[in-house]
Amino acid sequence: MNQCLLEASDLSMRFGGLLAVDQMALKVRKGEIVSMIGPNGAGKTTVFNCLTGFYQPTGGKIVFKGQAVEKLPGFKIARLGVVRTFQNVRLFKAMTVLENLLVAQHRHLNTGLLAGLFKTPAFQKSEAQAMDKAAYWLDMVGLTEFANREAGNLAYGQQRRLEIARCMVTDPQLLMLDEPAAGLNPNETRELDDLISDLRKNHGVSVLLIEHDMKLVMEISDRIYVINQGRPLASGTPEEVRNHPEVIKAYLGES
Ligand SMILES: Nc1ncnc2c1ncn2[C@@H]1O[C@H](COP(=O)(O)OP(=O)(O)OP(=O)(O)O)[C@@H](O)[C@H]1O
């Protein structure tokens, strides 16, 4: 539980005249579920975009498993084991549910031209493994019966679960979820809570999430970072954060 997986320090991101993230610090240890909360526009998604290589931060350091990653492009950070979902569902909507999970594993497939053309035993084996893994995660997120349905035709909550499955087939070490409960009803949110807890407990994944649903955040998080106007405002256990005067002030909008 103590080994540090991800650490960001003095993280800053400037868009022209706007300092969207200012001296943010954040740490995720192995096996932790950590949340980032803050009012709309506070800079949470920008922090995610910096951590995952979608933006190159204008300042600061990001270390994943001992390696500096702040200058790496997104695909390289993903290869190291950091995967994410987005605030708005981003699936291949015209593909089936199963195809979405197979495409996500393309990097693990033995896809050399000759291997593919001649369907070599190694190619067939890796294809079968990808299929097995897809079937496993479909079952885990309760979507087996929808395997051949177009992803775009799933209910919204199911699409959200498929996104998580699509991350999990790549065997991530750090799963980053951007507002996973947005648009979910209370039942679906409870299922999401169970799913995230299970991913940590039984699949060794650490989780960093941005979330506005305070009930979920307070129940699921080991630690919480509060960010306001791009700056760190408070951090600590759910209990510490809940009672922090600055947090109460920022959320209640007092001056
Ligand atoms: N690519 C960009 N170019 C210019 N400004 C940006 C860009 N991305 C974000 N911003 C600005 O940075 C600030 C932080 O935005 P960000 O989306 O990170 O906030 P957030 O905390 O995730 O908000 P929400 O909870 O509403 O999703 C906002 O003022 C936003 O308009």
The ligand as a Gaussian input file, in Angstrom:
#p B3LYP/6-31G(d) Opt

LIG

0 1
 N       -7.478000      23.459000     -24.163000
 C       -7.799000      24.521000     -23.411000
 N       -7.581000      25.788000     -23.852000
 C       -7.910000      26.851000     -23.116000
 N       -8.448000      26.785000     -21.871000
 C       -8.682000      25.573000     -21.381000
 C       -8.384000      24.361000     -22.112000
 N       -8.731000      23.287000     -21.352000
 C       -9.233000      23.807000     -20.219000
 N       -9.201000      25.150000     -20.222000
 C       -9.634000      26.048000     -19.142000
 O       -8.950000      25.644000     -17.964000
 C       -9.791000      25.779000     -16.827000
 C       -9.901000      24.434000     -16.126000
 O      -10.709000      23.563000     -16.932000
 P      -10.908000      22.025000     -16.568000
 O      -11.743000      21.432000     -17.665000
 O       -9.609000      21.417000     -16.278000
 O      -11.763000      22.135000     -15.225000
 P      -12.511000      20.982000     -14.422000
 O      -12.186000      21.164000     -12.998000
 O      -12.224000      19.681000     -15.030000
 O      -14.042000      21.394000     -14.666000
 P      -15.368000      20.466000     -14.726000
 O      -15.596000      19.943000     -13.351000
 O      -16.426000      21.464000     -15.146000
 O      -15.118000      19.424000     -15.752000
 C      -11.129000      26.318000     -17.344000
 O      -11.124000      27.701000     -17.172000
 C      -11.113000      25.937000     -18.805000
 O      -11.899000      26.827000     -19.566000

